Amino acid sequence: MRASGILLPISSLPSKYGIGCFSKSAYEFVDRLKAAGQKYWQILPLGPTGYGDSPYQSFSTFAGNPYFISLEELIEEGVLTREECDAADFGSDPVRVDYGKMYKARFPLLRKAYERSDISRDPGFVRFMEENSYWVRDYAIYMAVKGLFGGKSWDKWPEDIRKRWGYSMDYYQRELYFDIEFYEYIQYVFLKQWNRLKAYANDNGVRIIGDIPIYVAFDSADTWANPQLFQLDGENMPVAVAGCPPDGFAADGQLWGNPLYRWDYHRDTGYAWWMSRLSYCFKLYDVVRIDHFRGFDEYFSIPFGDATAHNGHWEKGPGMEIFRRMCECIGERDVIAEDLGYVTDSVRRLVYESGFPGMKVLEFAFDSRDTGSANDYLPHNYPVNSVVYTGTHDNETLTGWFRSIRPDERRMVRNYLNNFRDNDEEICWDMICTAMASVSKLCVIPLQDYLGYDNSCRMNQPSTLGKNWKWRLTGGELTDELIGKIRELTARYGRLY
């Protein structure tokens, strides 16, 4: 069945309190998706963000971002007052998230809500703790200890708690009891609110596409609590880290810094940790997009401490074995394989053998360095089992992209679209129509492209810090006229219900 959807991060929803969240505007967005005939809402990872505010560098692969908790719902519950929320300073720019002010204002409010909640007597909280004991307690202790030591990365903590010695764990659990319970409360509220929003979306015919990074952050509860899963030395420091080799776009390669997995250990344990992680993701989402899918075939290993990726090398990943195990443990599930970048024949085989649809990004189709008709990103070469995007969260907006590419590349676009009129807005709509008309079974368009926004509304520019993950809607952008136009295109290209 052909279908389409819209990419919009939760953080980009309009909201009164500084960042998009699970408030009324999220439910209204679901209503607009339904009215536009869209079957999918794709979001970015929901985890709590750390350094750089990136959802791909989270303090936990299981936990939810406290910023996404609706303060309005806490007001309705009576654990916060509207006056308290209105008095908080979340920043003055309505189209940009101010993460510094968000951190300073949001947590004191959530702490007040916790202290007024009498949460330990809530049967729902007790049940949540029982069902999520395999991750939530480690996360809560990690965050409480992190707070005690001024936010320092866990490798800078005293050795006893850094290495989780028994007496030390007991000590901190006693001394930080209420801080730990506070972080458990936050996760309970997050999950309760998210489940309610997801159920509303599903009841209205909208499925959620979530996003799981292949790697976890070094400074995370996952690495601290499970050092045996990663390539760490006797002091629990990385031996090697993740990244990408040098290429035409990055002369020094990319140094991500995430710890690499000990795939031999995962294999010996039947990929137990991965099965827990994937099972949890399929509770949160209807479809899971696995970021950097090629890392399951081969991953790039860079010696820890190197300043560039020049000395890295490729090593073999688990391949199909982990996905066969997933089918055994979880059953067949809907997955999107993020197979972008330099794709080898072995990666193509892995994607094909998995049966998961790969990704096609229209902006990649018009690179003047690849003029051959076999270009995988040109729509006439797409397989049906694929997901087409005009761009992703890492790309320029369509408008920004078309204005930034070289004149010969713009000619390539015009020739392919058979549109020679000097109208950037028209070209962008033609690009959207081309994606929608393709044989790909699913088409996902970033909302910025439907709105015709330029690169000031770009979500992320890889390898940069300080300006990413901030763009927001203010409300009112999704007019009846725009929704009608999206619905008409969806029907025209056979993607409507």
Buried (B, 14 or more C-beta within 10 A) or exposed (E): EBBBBBBBBBBBBBBBBBBBBBBBBBBBBBBBBBBBBBBBBBBBBBBBBBEEBBBBBBBBBBBBBBBBBBBBBBBEEEBBBEEBBEEBEBBEEEEBBBBEBBBEBBBEBBBBBBEBBEBEEEEEBEEBBEEBEEBBBBBBBBBBBBBBEEEEBBBEBEEBBBBBEEEBBEEBBEEBEEBBBBBBBBBBBBBBBBEBBBEBBEEEEBBBBBBBBBBBBBBBBBBBBBBEBBBBEEEBEBBBBBBBBBEEEBEEBBBBBBBBBBBEBBEEEEBEBBBBBBEBBBEBBBBBBBBBBBBBBBBBBBEBEBEBBEEBEEBEBBBEBBBBBBEEBEEEBBBBBBBBEEBEEEBBEBBEEBEBBBBBBBBBBBBEEEEEEEBBBBBEBBEEBBBBBBBBBBBBBBBBBBEEBEEEBBBBBBEBBEBEEEEBEEBBBBBBBBBBBBBBBBBBBBBBBBBBBBBEBBBBEBEEEEEBBBBBBEEEBBEEEBBEBBBEBBEEBEBBE
